[in-house]
């Protein structure tokens, strides 16, 4: 079982930056791909970014490519999402999730592909 806790959300002006963290319990986290998703009010949860189990592979949604960077520090059981050049449309609750299959390449974009979820952290970008 993997438990995930997100942090780092907050209120920021457009053009600003935030770094989200996803801290996991359990050593098996280190062998699983991890994704970030977000859900704006009244909308479906959508894929943002994913990293492979090793951190060497990364996938991004087109809407955040070039602005967001996903990374992981396995000895610290933590995955990060660095968000730069934030826009009001980035406002959402951000969730991290772990793939239930080991040694994932971080290419899966479907939320049904992920078995373990955190509680989410709110990101609000003001214009």
LINMOFEN-V30574 format. One record per helix or strand of 3 or more residues. SS is the DSSP state (H for helix, E for strand). FROM is the first residue (numbers start at 0). TO is the last residue. If there is no record, write none. Layout:
SS | FROM | TO
SS | FROM | TO
//
This chain:
E | 2 | 6
E | 9 | 12
E | 17 | 24
H | 26 | 30
E | 31 | 38
E | 45 | 50
E | 57 | 59
E | 67 | 72
H | 73 | 75
E | 77 | 82
H | 87 | 89
E | 91 | 101
H | 110 | 112
E | 113 | 116
E | 120 | 125
//
